[in-house]
């Protein structure tokens, strides 16, 4: 069944002329395709055969980075040379068969690196244990797509396609669409800016495919049918991604200059350890982490081991919860030094939002 629909819909979509009249039909096909993909990805009920052995790795540290790529592009060599962890390396494909974890310390943060087994075309449909590999990739804060410079750039498109098919959106922001189901009142459709693709009928036909007949939909940006389907499905993850072009020791300087202009790209040589500092710096930028230093009363701040928080959760309250949940109940106020305050030190409450490299001292009740 899977093979038949996966061939049918794209053929039907390719045959359909793209214009205003057919946009509803195309939207409907896309919604059906997304629904069937989800059923394929989600295992059927019951106990199932369990997850793949060695795939679920406990999350440790402040962030998690997954290495994704085709077999034999140098993922294991990169992990071994970055983190000093031995991941079996050999000249044949599929050397790595399970997830190999490693940890690096960078700018005081503890970052977990995962060397995932190589994925192949059709991974999203379950080929070559691809489902388990991509399921682990979904839990990462950053994905490094490792590519071989000598192989065609079509590999980049193939990997992106496999990850997209599993609900992972790379280097994208969630669509600015308001979606709220309700019990009655039909479809209430509002737009706050001109739309090039979606109109009331297209939205209704896509929602009807999901058996949703009562909902509020607000389009706050020029959105596509795919954006609306992503919002309705609600299981998409938006992850930053860096393309690591490995084996640059085998190309010329002129080719390297061209590669450097590709966005989100870092050329390296895992074997010769070239350009690792540039890669680490870019990884840090894409992780969006904030370091907060602690200061015990009457002592100097501890600059060696900061408390690392994600950029969107940097309030004093988040800082307390990261250390221990009981700390928040005992908190009277906090003293903060740094860029987030007007004068040093400043007395702040639990809602104060801190910035990178601020120093904090907690005062208990």
BATIDREN-579536 format. One record per residue: residue in one letter; x negated, y, z of N, C-alpha, C in turn. Coordinates in steps of 0.2 Angstrom, whole numbers, padded with zeros to 4 digits, always signed. Layout:
BEGIN
AXYZXYZXYZ;...
END
This chain:
BEGIN
X-0004-0006+0000+0000+0000+0000-0004+0006+0000;X-0009+0006+0005-0014+0012+0005-0017+0014-0001;X-0020+0009-0005-0023+0010-0011-0018+0013-0016;X-0012+0011-0016-0007+0013-0021-0006+0020-0020;X-0004+0022-0014-0002+0029-0013-0008+0034-0013;X-0014+0032-0011-0020+0036-0012-0022+0038-0019;X-0020+0033-0023-0021+0034-0030-0015+0039-0033;X-0009+0037-0031-0003+0040-0034-0003+0048-0033;X-0003+0050-0027-0002+0057-0025-0007+0061-0029;X-0014+0060-0028-0019+0065-0031-0018+0065-0039;X-0016+0059-0042-0014+0059-0049-0008+0064-0051;X-0003+0063-0047+0003+0067-0047+0001+0074-0046;X-0003+0076-0041-0005+0083-0040-0009+0086-0046;X-0013+0082-0049-0018+0084-0054-0013+0085-0060;X-0008+0081-0061-0004+0082-0067+0000+0088-0067;X+0002+0090-0061+0007+0096-0060+0004+0102-0062;X+0007+0106-0066+0005+0113-0067+0005+0117-0061;X+0000+0121-0060+0001+0126-0054+0004+0132-0056;X+0010+0134-0054+0013+0140-0054+0018+0141-0049;X+0022+0147-0049+0026+0148-0043+0032+0143-0043;X+0034+0140-0048+0040+0136-0048+0038+0129-0045;X+0031+0127-0047+0029+0120-0044+0026+0120-0038;X+0025+0126-0035+0021+0126-0028+0025+0123-0023;X+0032+0123-0023+0035+0119-0018+0034+0111-0018;X+0034+0109-0025+0033+0102-0026+0026+0100-0024;X+0021+0104-0025+0014+0103-0023+0013+0103-0016;X+0017+0108-0012+0016+0108-0005+0019+0102-0002;X+0025+0099-0005+0028+0093-0003+0023+0087-0003;X+0020+0087-0009+0015+0081-0010+0010+0081-0005;X+0007+0087-0004+0001+0088+0001+0004+0086+0008;X+0010+0088+0010+0013+0086+0016+0013+0078+0017;X+0016+0075+0012+0016+0068+0012+0010+0064+0013;X+0005+0067+0009-0002+0064+0009-0005+0065+0016;X-0004+0071+0019-0007+0072+0026-0004+0067+0031;X+0003+0066+0030+0007+0062+0035+0004+0055+0034;X+0003+0052+0028+0001+0045+0027-0006+0045+0029;X-0011+0050+0028-0017+0050+0031-0018+0049+0038;X-0013+0053+0042-0013+0052+0049-0011+0045+0051;X-0006+0042+0048-0004+0035+0050-0010+0030+0049;X-0014+0032+0043-0020+0027+0042-0025+0028+0047;X-0026+0034+0050-0031+0036+0054-0029+0033+0061;X-0023+0034+0063-0021+0033+0070-0019+0025+0070;X-0023+0022+0075-0022+0014+0075-0014+0013+0077;X-0012+0008+0075-0005+0006+0077-0005+0004+0084;X+0001+0004+0087+0002+0002+0094-0001-0004+0096;X+0000-0006+0103-0003-0012+0105-0010-0011+0108;X-0013-0016+0110-0020-0016+0114-0025-0014+0108;X-0024-0017+0102-0029-0016+0097-0036-0020+0099;X-0040-0019+0094-0046-0023+0095-0052-0019+0099;X-0050-0014+0102-0055-0010+0106-0059-0006+0101;X-0063-0001+0104-0067+0003+0100-0073-0001+0098;X-0077+0002+0093-0083-0001+0091-0088-0001+0097;X-0092-0007+0097-0097-0007+0103-0102-0002+0102;X-0104+0001+0107-0109+0006+0107-0107+0013+0103;X-0101+0014+0102-0099+0020+0099-0098+0026+0104;X-0094+0024+0109-0092+0029+0114-0098+0030+0119;X-0101+0036+0118-0106+0038+0123-0103+0043+0128;X-0105+0042+0134-0103+0047+0139-0105+0054+0138;X-0101+0059+0138-0103+0066+0137-0107+0069+0143;X-0113+0071+0141-0117+0074+0147-0120+0081+0144;X-0122+0085+0149-0125+0091+0147-0120+0096+0145;X-0123+0102+0143-0118+0108+0142-0115+0108+0135;X-0118+0104+0130-0115+0104+0123-0117+0097+0120;X-0113+0096+0115-0115+0089+0111-0115+0091+0104;X-0121+0088+0101-0122+0089+0094-0122+0082+0090;X-0119+0081+0085-0119+0075+0081-0122+0075+0075;X-0127+0070+0073-0130+0070+0067-0126+0066+0062;X-0123+0069+0057-0119+0065+0052-0123+0065+0045;X-0123+0060+0041-0126+0060+0035-0126+0053+0032;X-0128+0052+0026-0128+0046+0022-0134+0042+0025;X-0134+0035+0024-0140+0031+0027-0146+0034+0024;X-0151+0033+0027-0158+0034+0025-0160+0041+0023;X-0157+0046+0027-0159+0053+0025-0163+0056+0031;X-0165+0052+0036-0169+0054+0041-0166+0057+0048;X-0160+0054+0049-0157+0056+0055-0160+0054+0061;X-0162+0047+0061-0166+0044+0067-0173+0047+0068;X-0176+0049+0062-0183+0052+0063-0182+0059+0066;X-0177+0063+0064-0176+0069+0067-0174+0069+0075;X-0170+0064+0077-0168+0063+0084-0175+0061+0088;X-0179+0057+0085-0185+0054+0088-0190+0060+0090;X-0190+0064+0084-0195+0070+0085-0193+0076+0089;X-0186+0077+0089-0183+0082+0093-0183+0081+0100;X-0180+0075+0102-0178+0073+0109-0183+0068+0112;X-0188+0065+0108-0192+0060+0110-0189+0054+0112;X-0183+0052+0109-0180+0046+0110-0181+0041+0105;X-0182+0035+0106-0183+0030+0101-0177+0028+0098;X-0176+0030+0091-0170+0027+0087-0173+0023+0082;X-0172+0017+0081-0175+0013+0076-0176+0016+0069;X-0182+0016+0066-0183+0019+0060-0186+0014+0055;X-0183+0014+0049-0186+0009+0044-0184+0011+0037;X-0187+0009+0032-0186+0011+0025-0180+0008+0022;X-0176+0005+0026-0170+0002+0022-0164+0006+0025;X-0158+0005+0022-0152+0009+0024-0149+0005+0030;X-0144+0009+0033-0141+0006+0039-0145+0003+0044;X-0151+0007+0046-0155+0004+0051-0152+0006+0058;X-0148+0011+0059-0145+0013+0065-0138+0010+0064;X-0136+0006+0069-0129+0003+0068-0124+0005+0074;X-0127+0008+0079-0123+0011+0084-0125+0018+0086;X-0121+0022+0090-0123+0029+0092-0129+0029+0097;X-0134+0032+0095-0140+0033+0099-0141+0040+0102;X-0140+0041+0109-0140+0047+0112-0147+0050+0114;X-0148+0056+0114-0154+0059+0116-0153+0066+0119;X-0157+0069+0123-0156+0075+0127-0162+0080+0126;X-0160+0086+0124-0166+0091+0124-0164+0097+0128;X-0169+0100+0131-0168+0106+0135-0170+0112+0131;X-0165+0117+0130-0167+0123+0126-0164+0129+0129;X-0168+0134+0130-0166+0140+0134-0163+0138+0140;X-0165+0133+0144-0162+0131+0150-0155+0127+0150;X-0153+0126+0143-0147+0122+0143-0149+0115+0141;X-0144+0110+0143-0145+0103+0142-0141+0101+0136;X-0144+0099+0131-0140+0098+0125-0140+0091+0123;X-0135+0087+0122-0135+0080+0120-0135+0080+0113;X-0139+0076+0110-0139+0074+0103-0137+0067+0102;X-0133+0066+0096-0131+0059+0095-0133+0058+0088;X-0136+0052+0087-0138+0050+0081-0133+0045+0079;X-0128+0047+0074-0123+0042+0072-0125+0038+0066;X-0122+0032+0066-0124+0028+0060-0122+0031+0053;X-0125+0029+0048-0124+0033+0041-0117+0031+0039;X-0114+0037+0036-0107+0036+0034-0107+0035+0026;X-0103+0031+0023-0102+0030+0016-0096+0033+0013;X-0095+0033+0007-0089+0036+0004-0084+0031+0006;X-0078+0034+0007-0072+0030+0010-0072+0028+0017;X-0077+0032+0021-0077+0031+0028-0071+0033+0032;X-0067+0038+0029-0061+0040+0032-0056+0035+0032;X-0056+0031+0027-0051+0025+0026-0053+0019+0030;X-0059+0020+0034-0061+0014+0038-0067+0010+0035;X-0070+0012+0030-0075+0008+0027-0082+0009+0031;X-0086+0004+0032-0092+0004+0035-0092+0007+0042;X-0087+0005+0046-0086+0008+0053-0085+0015+0053;X-0083+0018+0047-0083+0025+0046-0078+0029+0051;X-0073+0025+0053-0068+0028+0057-0071+0029+0064;X-0075+0024+0067-0078+0026+0073-0083+0031+0073;X-0087+0031+0068-0092+0036+0067-0089+0043+0067;X-0084+0044+0063-0081+0051+0062-0077+0053+0069;X-0074+0047+0072-0071+0049+0079-0075+0052+0084;X-0082+0049+0084-0087+0052+0089-0088+0059+0086;X-0089+0060+0080-0090+0067+0077-0085+0072+0079;X-0079+0070+0080-0074+0074+0082-0075+0077+0089;X-0078+0074+0093-0079+0076+0100-0085+0081+0101;X-0089+0082+0095-0095+0086+0096-0093+0093+0096;X-0098+0097+0099-0097+0105+0099-0100+0108+0092;X-0105+0104+0089-0108+0106+0083-0110+0100+0079;X-0109+0100+0072-0111+0094+0068-0117+0096+0064;X-0122+0092+0064-0127+0093+0059-0127+0088+0053;X-0125+0091+0047-0125+0086+0042-0132+0086+0039;X-0135+0080+0039-0142+0079+0037-0142+0077+0030;X-0145+0080+0026-0145+0079+0018-0152+0078+0016;X-0153+0074+0011-0160+0073+0008-0161+0078+0002;X-0166+0082+0003-0167+0087-0003-0168+0084-0010;X-0170+0078-0010-0172+0075-0016-0165+0072-0020;X-0160+0071-0015-0154+0068-0018-0149+0073-0020;X-0144+0072-0025-0140+0077-0027-0136+0081-0022;X-0134+0087-0023-0130+0091-0018-0123+0088-0018;X-0121+0084-0022-0115+0081-0022-0113+0077-0016;X-0119+0075-0012-0118+0071-0006-0115+0076-0001;X-0117+0082-0001-0114+0087+0004-0106+0087+0003;X-0104+0088-0003-0097+0088-0004-0093+0081-0002;X-0096+0076-0003-0093+0069-0001-0093+0069+0006;X-0098+0071+0010-0097+0071+0017-0092+0075+0020;X-0092+0081+0017-0087+0086+0019-0080+0083+0018;X-0079+0080+0012-0072+0077+0010-0070+0072+0015;X-0075+0067+0017-0074+0062+0022-0072+0065+0029;X-0075+0070+0031-0074+0074+0038-0067+0077+0037;X-0066+0081+0032-0059+0084+0031-0054+0079+0031;X-0055+0073+0028-0049+0068+0028-0048+0066+0035;X-0052+0067+0040-0051+0064+0047-0049+0070+0051;X-0047+0076+0048-0045+0081+0052-0050+0086+0055;X-0056+0085+0053-0062+0090+0055-0063+0095+0050;X-0062+0102+0053-0063+0108+0048-0070+0111+0050;X-0074+0111+0045-0081+0114+0046-0081+0121+0045;X-0084+0125+0050-0086+0132+0049-0080+0136+0047;X-0074+0134+0050-0068+0137+0048-0064+0140+0055;X-0060+0145+0054-0056+0147+0060-0049+0144+0059;X-0046+0142+0065-0039+0140+0065-0034+0145+0061;X-0030+0142+0056-0026+0147+0053-0022+0152+0057;X-0021+0158+0055-0017+0162+0059-0009+0162+0058;X-0007+0156+0060+0000+0155+0059+0004+0153+0066;X+0009+0157+0067+0013+0155+0073+0018+0150+0072;X+0018+0144+0076+0023+0139+0074+0026+0137+0081;X+0033+0137+0081+0036+0135+0088+0042+0131+0086;X+0043+0125+0088+0049+0121+0087+0054+0123+0092;X+0061+0123+0090+0066+0124+0094+0072+0119+0093;X+0077+0120+0097+0082+0115+0097+0088+0116+0092;X+0089+0123+0091+0094+0125+0086+0092+0131+0083;X+0096+0133+0077+0095+0140+0074+0091+0140+0068;X+0090+0134+0065+0087+0133+0058+0080+0136+0058;X+0077+0137+0052+0070+0139+0051+0070+0147+0051;X+0067+0150+0056+0066+0157+0056+0059+0159+0053;X+0059+0162+0047+0052+0163+0044+0051+0170+0043;X+0045+0172+0046+0043+0179+0045+0036+0179+0043;X+0035+0185+0039+0028+0186+0036+0026+0193+0038;X+0019+0194+0040+0017+0200+0042+0012+0203+0037;X+0011+0199+0031+0007+0202+0026+0009+0198+0020;X+0007+0201+0014+0009+0198+0007+0006+0191+0007;X+0010+0186+0004+0008+0179+0003+0007+0177-0004;X+0002+0174-0006+0001+0172-0013+0003+0165-0015;X+0004+0161-0010+0006+0154-0011+0013+0152-0008;X+0013+0154-0001+0019+0151+0002+0025+0156+0002;X+0031+0153+0001+0037+0157+0002+0042+0153+0007;X+0048+0156+0008+0053+0153+0012+0054+0146+0010;X+0056+0145+0004+0058+0138+0001+0052+0133+0002;X+0046+0135+0001+0040+0131+0001+0039+0128+0008;X+0040+0133+0013+0039+0132+0020+0044+0127+0022;X+0050+0128+0020+0056+0124+0022+0055+0116+0020;X+0053+0116+0013+0052+0109+0010+0046+0105+0014;X+0041+0109+0016+0035+0106+0020+0038+0103+0027;X+0041+0108+0030+0044+0106+0037+0049+0100+0036;X+0053+0100+0031+0058+0095+0030+0055+0088+0030;X+0049+0088+0026+0045+0082+0026+0043+0079+0033;X+0042+0084+0038+0041+0082+0044+0047+0081+0049;X+0053+0081+0045+0059+0081+0049+0060+0087+0054;X+0057+0093+0052+0058+0098+0057+0063+0103+0053;X+0069+0104+0057+0074+0109+0054+0075+0115+0058;X+0072+0115+0064+0073+0121+0068+0066+0123+0071;X+0064+0129+0068+0057+0131+0071+0056+0139+0069;X+0052+0142+0073+0050+0149+0071+0043+0148+0068;X+0042+0151+0062+0036+0151+0058+0034+0158+0057;X+0028+0160+0059+0025+0167+0058+0019+0167+0054;X+0019+0169+0048+0012+0169+0044+0009+0176+0045;X+0003+0176+0048+0000+0182+0050-0006+0184+0045;X-0007+0179+0041-0013+0180+0036-0010+0176+0029;X-0014+0178+0024-0012+0175+0017-0014+0167+0018;X-0009+0163+0019-0010+0156+0020-0008+0151+0015;X-0011+0145+0015-0010+0140+0009-0005+0135+0013;X-0003+0130+0008+0001+0125+0011-0003+0120+0015;X-0010+0120+0014-0014+0116+0018-0015+0119+0025;X-0015+0125+0025-0015+0129+0032-0009+0127+0036;X-0003+0127+0033+0003+0126+0036+0003+0119+0039;X+0001+0114+0034+0001+0107+0036-0004+0106+0042;X-0010+0109+0042-0014+0109+0048-0011+0111+0054;X-0007+0116+0054-0004+0119+0060+0002+0114+0063;X+0006+0111+0058+0011+0107+0060+0008+0100+0062;X+0003+0098+0059+0000+0091+0061-0003+0092+0069;X-0006+0098+0070-0008+0100+0076-0014+0096+0079;X-0017+0091+0075-0023+0087+0078-0029+0089+0074;X-0030+0095+0072-0036+0097+0068-0041+0099+0073;X-0047+0098+0072-0053+0101+0076-0057+0105+0072;X-0059+0111+0074-0063+0116+0071-0070+0116+0074;X-0074+0114+0070-0081+0113+0073-0086+0117+0068;X-0091+0120+0071-0096+0124+0067-0101+0118+0065;X-0104+0120+0059-0108+0115+0056-0114+0118+0053;X-0120+0114+0053-0126+0117+0050-0129+0111+0045;X-0130+0113+0039-0133+0108+0034-0141+0108+0035;X-0143+0102+0037-0150+0101+0038-0153+0098+0032;X-0157+0101+0028-0160+0098+0022-0167+0095+0024;X-0167+0089+0024-0173+0085+0026-0178+0084+0020;X-0184+0082+0022-0189+0080+0017-0192+0086+0012;X-0192+0092+0015-0195+0097+0011-0202+0097+0010;X-0206+0092+0013-0213+0091+0011-0214+0088+0004;X-0208+0086+0001-0209+0083-0006-0206+0088-0011;X-0205+0094-0010-0203+0099-0015-0208+0105-0015;X-0207+0109-0021-0211+0115-0022-0209+0121-0018;X-0213+0126-0017-0211+0132-0014-0205+0136-0017;X-0205+0136-0024-0200+0139-0027-0193+0136-0026;X-0193+0129-0026-0187+0126-0024-0185+0128-0017;X-0190+0128-0012-0188+0130-0005-0185+0137-0005;X-0187+0141-0009-0185+0148-0009-0177+0148-0010;X-0175+0144-0015-0168+0144-0018-0164+0141-0012;X-0167+0135-0009-0163+0132-0003-0162+0137+0002;X-0166+0141+0004-0166+0145+0010-0160+0150+0009;X-0157+0151+0003-0152+0156+0001-0145+0153+0002;X-0145+0146+0003-0138+0143+0004-0136+0144+0011;X-0129+0146+0012-0127+0148+0019-0127+0142+0023;X-0127+0143+0030-0127+0138+0035-0132+0132+0034;X-0138+0134+0031-0143+0129+0029-0149+0130+0032;X-0153+0124+0035-0159+0125+0037-0164+0119+0034;X-0169+0121+0030-0173+0116+0027-0178+0114+0032;X-0179+0107+0033-0184+0105+0038-0188+0099+0035;X-0193+0097+0039-0196+0090+0037-0196+0086+0044;X-0192+0081+0045-0192+0078+0051-0198+0074+0053;X-0201+0071+0047-0207+0067+0048-0213+0071+0050;X-0214+0077+0046-0220+0082+0048-0218+0087+0053;X-0212+0087+0056-0210+0092+0061-0210+0099+0059;X-0209+0100+0053-0209+0107+0050-0202+0111+0051;X-0203+0117+0053-0197+0121+0054-0192+0119+0060;X-0194+0116+0065-0190+0114+0070-0188+0120+0074;X-0192+0125+0075-0190+0131+0079-0184+0134+0076;X-0184+0135+0069-0179+0138+0066-0172+0134+0067;X-0173+0128+0066-0167+0123+0067-0164+0124+0074;X-0169+0124+0079-0166+0125+0086-0163+0131+0088;X-0166+0137+0085-0163+0143+0085-0156+0144+0082;X-0155+0141+0076-0149+0141+0073-0144+0137+0077;X-0146+0131+0079-0142+0127+0084-0139+0131+0090;X-0143+0135+0093-0141+0139+0098-0136+0144+0096;X-0137+0147+0091-0133+0152+0088-0126+0150+0087;X-0126+0144+0084-0119+0141+0082-0115+0138+0088;X-0119+0136+0093-0116+0133+0099-0112+0138+0103;X-0114+0145+0103-0111+0150+0106-0110+0149+0114;X-0116+0148+0117-0117+0147+0124-0119+0153+0128;X-0117+0154+0134-0119+0159+0138-0122+0157+0144;X-0128+0160+0146-0132+0157+0152-0130+0162+0158;X-0129+0160+0163-0128+0164+0170-0133+0161+0175;X-0137+0166+0177-0142+0164+0183-0139+0165+0189;X-0140+0161+0194-0138+0161+0201-0143+0165+0205;X-0140+0169+0211-0145+0172+0215-0142+0171+0222;X-0146+0166+0226-0144+0165+0233-0145+0172+0237;X-0142+0173+0243-0142+0179+0246-0149+0180+0249;X-0152+0186+0248-0159+0188+0251-0164+0185+0247;X-0163+0181+0241-0168+0178+0237-0168+0181+0230;X-0174+0179+0227-0174+0181+0220-0170+0177+0215;X-0167+0179+0210-0163+0175+0205-0167+0169+0203;X-0163+0163+0202-0166+0157+0199-0166+0157+0192;X-0171+0159+0188-0171+0159+0181-0173+0153+0177;X-0174+0147+0181-0176+0141+0178-0170+0137+0176;X-0165+0137+0180-0159+0132+0178-0153+0136+0178;X-0151+0139+0173-0145+0143+0172-0139+0139+0172;X-0133+0142+0174-0126+0138+0173-0124+0140+0166;X-0123+0135+0162-0121+0137+0155-0114+0136+0153;X-0111+0141+0151-0104+0141+0149-0102+0142+0142;X-0097+0140+0139-0095+0141+0132-0093+0149+0132;X-0094+0152+0126-0092+0159+0126-0085+0161+0128;X-0080+0157+0126-0073+0159+0127-0071+0158+0135;X-0076+0155+0139-0074+0154+0146-0080+0156+0150;X-0080+0163+0151-0086+0165+0155-0084+0170+0160;X-0078+0169+0163-0075+0173+0169-0079+0170+0175;X-0079+0174+0180-0081+0171+0187-0078+0165+0189;X-0071+0165+0188-0067+0159+0189-0070+0152+0186;X-0071+0153+0179-0074+0147+0175-0081+0145+0178;X-0085+0150+0180-0091+0149+0183-0091+0145+0190;X-0086+0147+0194-0085+0143+0200-0082+0136+0199;X-0078+0135+0194-0075+0128+0192-0080+0124+0190;X-0085+0127+0186-0091+0123+0183-0095+0120+0189;X-0096+0124+0194-0100+0121+0200-0096+0116+0204;X-0090+0118+0207-0086+0114+0210-0079+0118+0211;X-0074+0114+0211-0067+0117+0211-0065+0120+0218;X-0069+0117+0223-0067+0120+0230-0070+0127+0231;X-0075+0129+0227-0078+0135+0227-0074+0141+0226;X-0069+0140+0222-0064+0146+0220-0060+0148+0226;X-0058+0143+0230-0054+0144+0236-0058+0148+0241;X-0064+0147+0242-0068+0150+0247-0071+0157+0244;X-0070+0159+0238-0073+0165+0235-0069+0171+0238;X-0073+0176+0240-0071+0182+0243-0072+0187+0237;X-0078+0188+0235-0079+0192+0229-0086+0190+0226;X-0088+0193+0220-0095+0191+0218-0099+0197+0216;X-0105+0197+0217-0110+0203+0215-0113+0201+0208;X-0112+0205+0203-0115+0203+0196-0120+0209+0194;X-0126+0207+0192-0131+0211+0188-0131+0209+0181;X-0131+0214+0177-0132+0212+0169-0128+0217+0165;X-0127+0214+0159-0124+0218+0153-0117+0219+0154;X-0113+0215+0158-0106+0215+0158-0104+0220+0163;X-0108+0223+0167-0106+0228+0173-0109+0235+0171;X-0105+0240+0174-0107+0247+0173-0113+0249+0178;X-0113+0246+0184-0119+0247+0188-0121+0241+0192;X-0128+0241+0193-0131+0234+0196-0132+0235+0204;X-0130+0231+0208-0125+0226+0207-0118+0229+0207;X-0113+0225+0204-0106+0227+0204-0102+0222+0208;X-0097+0224+0212-0093+0220+0216-0087+0218+0211;X-0086+0211+0209-0081+0210+0205-0077+0204+0207;X-0071+0203+0204-0066+0198+0206-0067+0192+0202;X-0062+0187+0203-0063+0181+0199-0061+0181+0191;X-0058+0187+0189-0056+0188+0182-0062+0191+0178;X-0067+0194+0181-0072+0197+0178-0076+0193+0173;X-0076+0195+0166-0079+0191+0161-0087+0193+0161;X-0091+0188+0161-0098+0189+0161-0101+0188+0154;X-0107+0191+0153-0111+0190+0147-0117+0186+0148;X-0121+0185+0142-0127+0181+0142-0132+0184+0147;X-0135+0179+0151-0141+0181+0155-0139+0186+0161;X-0132+0186+0163-0130+0190+0169-0133+0186+0175;X-0134+0189+0181-0135+0186+0187-0129+0187+0192;X-0128+0182+0195-0122+0182+0200-0124+0179+0207;X-0121+0183+0211-0121+0180+0218-0114+0180+0221;X-0112+0174+0224-0105+0173+0226-0105+0175+0234;X-0100+0178+0236-0099+0180+0243-0093+0176+0245;X-0094+0171+0250-0088+0167+0252-0084+0171+0258;X-0078+0169+0259-0073+0172+0264-0076+0170+0271;
END
